[in-house]
Amino acid sequence: MTELYDVAAIGNAIVDVIAPATDDFLTQQGMDKGAMMLVDEQRSAALYAAMQAGVEASGGSAANTVAGLASFGGRGAFLGKVADDQLGKVFTHDMRAIGAHFDTAPLLNGKATAVSMINVTPDGERTMSTFLGASTEFASDDIDPAVIEAAKIVYLEGYLFDAEAARHAFAKAAGLARAAGRMIAITLSDGFVVERHREALLGFLETQVDLVFANATEVASLFQTDDFDAAVDALRSKVKIAAVTRSAQGSVIAAGGETFEVSAFPVEKVMDTTGAGDQYAAGFMYGLATGRPLNVCGQLGSLAAAEVISHYGPRPLVSLKDLAASKGL
């Protein structure tokens, strides 16, 4: 089949509410700084009422990655579930406006569209409280074989491991991708996701995944070790390519016997780390889809991450294509 997309991503379709916060506010609200916690609709509403004034933007990890890919000039598709409500319509409009293919049928007469309350402290760290809503209703029937089979890379969001129906959808997508000879990638998403689903994730990585994205915390949790190099080597043994980010220390790419260390691009002031990993994945997969060497893929990822942490919001505010060209990438 002709390749229509560089990346087809499957993930939670979420609208983000992003607001500044103090460390004291996080403590008062019982939140673990820097983590993502799941909340019910009532808790989400209460938190929204207590937060400072913020901005609303379509988000969700894999959807943010597709937005970054589009900013590089790549061709992306997104599969995820929204409700037939106002926020669902906003999300759908935003995805299509960036040029992404998004045609998953909305949920009727069920849960509301997912919302993530993101509190950002002065150091730029984000703490997320997420009501998953309709996104948890994504199931195998929502997988469009034509989209999966037409993508160079099929990208899976680890957060979806929290929903059993979505895990079945992952398995279906992986089977279709494998049969079509496509690359399968996954992001581990969050250390708490790894802790909840360690054995399932390890099995999935070993049998289905070619490329994995993780940060230092997630890979340490996955292999239950504080030895970063040992964790990377363990991950290397399970997949063809492992890209592990380390915030200001850049990233490490392990592929077979090769290891590439990629420096972070300098940022004058870190405003908000929301979406940093998502945009790193966008740049990296754009590089892979367009035939760049692995070290250049890492540099594109680092460039995209640096852009997004320099402002509020999880998606780029400038053309990543132009930014990459200005850096000779």
C-alpha positions as CSV (number, residue, x, y, z in Angstrom):
1,M,0.0,0.0,0.0
2,T,1.2,3.5,-0.8
3,E,2.3,5.4,2.3
4,L,0.0,8.4,3.0
5,Y,1.3,9.3,6.4
6,D,4.7,9.6,8.1
7,V,3.1,8.8,11.5
8,A,-0.3,7.4,12.6
9,A,-0.7,8.0,16.3
10,I,-3.1,6.5,18.7
11,G,-3.7,8.2,22.0
12,N,-6.0,10.0,24.5
13,A,-7.9,12.9,22.9
14,I,-7.7,15.6,25.7
15,V,-8.3,19.3,26.0
16,D,-5.7,20.8,28.3
17,V,-6.3,23.6,30.8
18,I,-2.9,25.1,31.7
19,A,-2.4,27.6,34.6
20,P,0.4,28.9,36.8
21,A,0.6,27.5,40.3
22,T,2.7,27.6,43.4
23,D,4.3,24.6,45.2
24,D,2.1,25.4,48.1
25,F,-1.0,25.1,45.9
26,L,0.1,21.6,44.8
27,T,0.6,20.6,48.5
28,Q,-2.8,22.0,49.5
29,Q,-4.4,20.0,46.6
30,G,-2.6,16.8,47.5
31,M,-0.7,16.6,44.2
32,D,2.7,15.0,43.5
33,K,4.7,17.6,41.7
34,G,5.7,16.6,38.2
35,A,3.4,13.6,38.0
36,M,0.2,12.8,36.2
37,M,-2.7,11.6,38.3
38,L,-6.1,10.4,37.2
39,V,-9.2,12.1,38.7
40,D,-13.0,11.7,38.3
41,E,-15.2,14.4,36.7
42,Q,-16.2,15.8,40.1
43,R,-12.6,16.3,41.2
44,S,-11.6,17.7,37.9
45,A,-14.4,20.4,38.2
46,A,-13.3,21.2,41.8
47,L,-9.7,21.6,40.7
48,Y,-10.7,23.8,37.8
49,A,-12.6,26.1,40.2
50,A,-9.5,26.4,42.5
51,M,-6.9,27.0,39.8
52,Q,-5.6,30.3,38.6
53,A,-6.8,31.7,35.3
54,G,-5.3,29.6,32.5
55,V,-5.4,28.8,28.8
56,E,-7.3,26.0,27.1
57,A,-5.7,24.1,24.2
58,S,-6.3,20.8,22.5
59,G,-3.8,18.3,23.9
60,G,-3.1,14.7,24.7
61,S,0.4,13.3,24.3
62,A,0.1,11.6,20.9
63,A,-2.0,14.3,19.5
64,N,0.6,16.9,20.5
65,T,3.2,14.7,18.7
66,V,1.1,14.8,15.6
67,A,0.9,18.6,15.9
68,G,4.7,18.8,16.1
69,L,5.1,16.4,13.1
70,A,2.8,18.7,11.1
71,S,4.8,21.7,12.1
72,F,7.9,20.0,10.6
73,G,6.0,19.5,7.4
74,G,5.2,15.9,8.1
75,R,2.0,14.0,7.3
76,G,0.2,12.7,10.3
77,A,-3.0,10.9,11.3
78,F,-4.5,10.7,14.8
79,L,-6.8,8.1,16.2
80,G,-8.5,8.9,19.6
81,K,-12.0,9.3,21.1
82,V,-13.8,12.5,22.0
83,A,-17.5,13.0,22.9
84,D,-20.1,14.6,20.8
85,D,-19.9,17.8,22.9
86,Q,-18.4,21.3,22.6
87,L,-14.9,20.3,23.7
88,G,-15.0,17.3,21.4
89,K,-15.8,19.6,18.5
90,V,-13.0,22.0,19.5
91,F,-10.5,19.1,19.6
92,T,-11.7,17.8,16.2
93,H,-11.4,21.3,14.6
94,D,-7.9,21.8,16.0
95,M,-6.6,18.5,14.7
96,R,-7.9,19.0,11.3
97,A,-6.8,22.6,11.2
98,I,-3.1,21.6,11.5
99,G,-3.6,19.3,8.5
100,A,-3.8,16.0,10.4
101,H,-6.2,13.2,9.5
102,F,-8.7,12.7,12.3
103,D,-11.9,10.8,11.6
104,T,-12.6,8.7,14.7
105,A,-16.3,8.6,15.4
106,P,-17.3,10.6,18.5
107,L,-18.8,9.0,21.6
108,L,-22.6,9.5,21.8
109,N,-24.6,9.7,25.0
110,G,-21.7,8.8,27.2
111,K,-18.8,10.4,29.1
112,A,-17.7,13.9,28.3
113,T,-14.5,14.7,26.4
114,A,-11.4,14.3,28.4
115,V,-9.8,17.2,30.2
116,S,-6.4,17.6,31.8
117,M,-5.8,20.3,34.5
118,I,-2.2,21.2,34.2
119,N,-0.6,23.3,37.0
120,V,2.8,24.8,36.1
121,T,5.1,26.0,38.9
122,P,7.6,28.8,38.5
123,D,10.4,26.3,37.6
124,G,8.4,25.2,34.6
125,E,7.5,21.8,36.0
126,R,4.0,20.6,35.1
127,T,1.7,18.6,37.4
128,M,-1.3,17.0,35.7
129,S,-4.7,16.0,37.0
130,T,-6.5,14.2,34.2
131,F,-10.2,13.2,33.7
132,L,-10.0,10.7,30.9
133,G,-13.7,10.8,30.1
134,A,-14.6,9.7,26.6
135,S,-10.9,8.9,25.7
136,T,-11.1,5.6,27.6
137,E,-13.9,4.4,25.3
138,F,-11.4,4.1,22.4
139,A,-11.6,0.5,21.3
140,S,-10.6,-2.0,18.6
141,D,-13.5,-0.9,16.4
142,D,-12.1,2.6,16.3
143,I,-8.9,1.3,14.6
144,D,-9.1,2.1,10.9
145,P,-7.0,-0.5,9.1
146,A,-6.5,1.8,6.1
147,V,-4.9,4.5,8.2
148,I,-2.6,2.0,10.1
149,E,-1.5,0.3,6.9
150,A,-0.7,3.6,5.2
151,A,1.6,4.9,7.8
152,K,5.4,4.6,7.9
153,I,5.4,4.6,11.7
154,V,2.5,3.6,14.0
155,Y,2.9,5.5,17.3
156,L,1.2,4.3,20.5
157,E,0.7,6.4,23.6
158,G,1.5,4.6,26.9
159,Y,-1.2,6.4,28.8
160,L,-3.8,4.3,27.0
161,F,-2.5,1.2,28.9
162,D,-4.8,2.4,31.7
163,A,-7.9,1.3,29.7
164,E,-8.3,-2.4,28.9
165,A,-10.3,-1.7,25.7
166,A,-7.5,0.5,24.4
167,R,-4.9,-2.2,25.1
168,H,-6.9,-4.5,22.8
169,A,-6.9,-1.7,20.2
170,F,-3.1,-1.5,20.6
171,A,-2.8,-5.2,19.9
172,K,-5.0,-4.8,16.8
173,A,-3.0,-1.8,15.5
174,A,0.3,-3.6,16.1
175,G,-0.9,-6.7,14.2
176,L,-2.0,-4.6,11.2
177,A,1.2,-2.6,11.3
178,R,3.4,-5.7,11.5
179,A,1.5,-7.4,8.6
180,A,2.0,-4.2,6.5
181,G,5.7,-4.0,7.3
182,R,5.4,-0.8,9.3
183,M,7.5,0.4,12.2
184,I,5.8,0.3,15.6
185,A,6.7,2.9,18.2
186,I,5.5,3.6,21.7
187,T,6.1,6.2,24.4
188,L,6.1,5.0,28.0
189,S,4.3,8.3,28.9
190,D,4.8,8.4,32.7
191,G,6.6,6.7,35.5
192,F,3.3,5.9,37.2
193,V,2.0,4.2,34.0
194,V,5.1,2.0,34.0
195,E,4.6,1.1,37.7
196,R,1.0,0.1,37.1
197,H,1.6,-1.9,33.9
198,R,5.3,-3.0,34.0
199,E,4.8,-6.6,33.1
200,A,2.4,-5.9,30.3
201,L,4.6,-3.1,28.9
202,L,7.7,-5.3,29.0
203,G,5.9,-8.1,27.1
204,F,4.5,-5.7,24.6
205,L,7.9,-4.1,24.0
206,E,9.6,-7.4,23.5
207,T,7.1,-8.8,21.1
208,Q,5.6,-5.8,19.2
209,V,7.7,-2.7,19.4
210,D,10.5,-1.4,17.2
211,L,11.1,2.1,18.7
212,V,10.5,3.2,22.3
213,F,10.5,6.7,23.7
214,A,11.1,7.1,27.5
215,N,12.6,9.5,29.9
216,A,15.2,8.7,32.6
217,T,12.5,8.2,35.3
218,E,10.4,5.9,33.2
219,V,13.3,3.6,32.0
220,A,14.5,3.4,35.6
221,S,11.1,2.3,36.8
222,L,10.6,-0.1,33.9
223,F,13.7,-2.1,34.9
224,Q,13.6,-1.2,38.6
225,T,17.2,0.2,38.8
226,D,18.8,3.5,39.5
227,D,21.6,2.7,37.1
228,F,20.8,4.8,34.0
229,D,23.3,3.0,31.7
230,A,22.1,-0.4,32.8
231,A,18.5,0.6,32.2
232,V,19.3,1.9,28.7
233,D,21.2,-1.4,27.9
234,A,18.2,-3.4,29.1
235,L,15.9,-1.4,26.9
236,R,18.3,-1.8,24.0
237,S,18.0,-5.5,24.3
238,K,14.3,-5.4,23.8
239,V,13.8,-3.0,20.8
240,K,15.6,-1.9,17.7
241,I,15.8,1.7,18.7
242,A,15.5,3.3,22.2
243,A,15.4,7.1,22.6
244,V,15.7,8.1,26.2
245,T,15.5,11.8,27.2
246,R,17.2,13.4,30.2
247,S,15.9,16.9,30.3
248,A,18.8,19.4,30.3
249,Q,21.3,16.6,29.8
250,G,19.8,15.9,26.3
251,S,19.1,12.4,25.2
252,V,20.6,9.0,24.6
253,I,19.8,6.9,21.5
254,A,20.6,3.2,21.6
255,A,20.3,1.0,18.6
256,G,21.9,-2.4,18.4
257,G,25.6,-1.8,19.4
258,E,25.4,1.9,18.6
259,T,24.9,4.7,21.1
260,F,24.4,8.4,20.3
261,E,24.4,11.1,22.9
262,V,22.5,14.2,21.8
263,S,22.8,17.5,23.6
264,A,19.8,19.6,24.6
265,F,19.3,22.8,22.7
266,P,19.8,25.8,25.0
267,V,16.7,27.6,26.2
268,E,16.8,31.1,27.7
269,K,14.1,30.4,30.2
270,V,12.0,27.3,30.8
271,M,8.4,28.4,30.9
272,D,6.5,25.1,30.8
273,T,7.7,21.5,30.3
274,T,4.3,20.3,29.1
275,G,4.7,18.5,25.8
276,A,8.5,18.3,25.9
277,G,8.6,14.6,25.4
278,D,5.8,14.7,22.9
279,Q,7.7,17.2,20.7
280,Y,10.9,15.2,21.1
281,A,9.1,12.2,19.6
282,A,7.7,14.4,16.9
283,G,11.1,15.6,15.7
284,F,12.7,12.1,16.1
285,M,10.0,10.4,14.1
286,Y,9.9,13.1,11.4
287,G,13.6,12.5,11.0
288,L,13.2,8.7,10.8
289,A,10.3,9.1,8.3
290,T,12.4,11.3,6.1
291,G,15.6,9.2,6.2
292,R,17.8,11.1,8.6
293,P,20.5,9.4,10.6
294,L,19.6,8.5,14.2
295,N,21.8,11.3,15.7
296,V,20.1,13.9,13.5
297,C,16.7,12.4,14.5
298,G,17.7,13.1,18.1
299,Q,18.8,16.6,17.2
300,L,15.4,17.3,15.6
301,G,13.7,16.0,18.7
302,S,15.8,18.1,21.0
303,L,15.1,21.2,18.9
304,A,11.3,20.6,19.0
305,A,11.5,20.0,22.8
306,A,13.4,23.2,23.3
307,E,10.9,25.2,21.4
308,V,7.9,24.0,23.3
309,I,9.4,24.4,26.8
310,S,10.1,28.1,26.0
311,H,6.4,29.0,26.2
312,Y,3.1,27.8,27.8
313,G,1.3,25.1,26.0
314,P,2.2,21.6,24.6
315,R,2.4,22.4,20.9
316,P,4.9,24.5,18.9
317,L,4.1,28.2,18.4
318,V,6.5,28.6,15.4
319,S,7.2,26.6,12.3
320,L,9.5,23.7,13.4
321,K,10.3,23.2,9.7
322,D,11.7,26.8,9.5
323,L,13.4,26.5,12.8
324,A,15.1,23.2,11.8
325,A,16.2,24.8,8.5
326,S,17.8,27.8,10.4
327,K,19.8,25.2,12.4
328,G,20.9,23.4,9.3
329,L,18.9,20.3,10.1
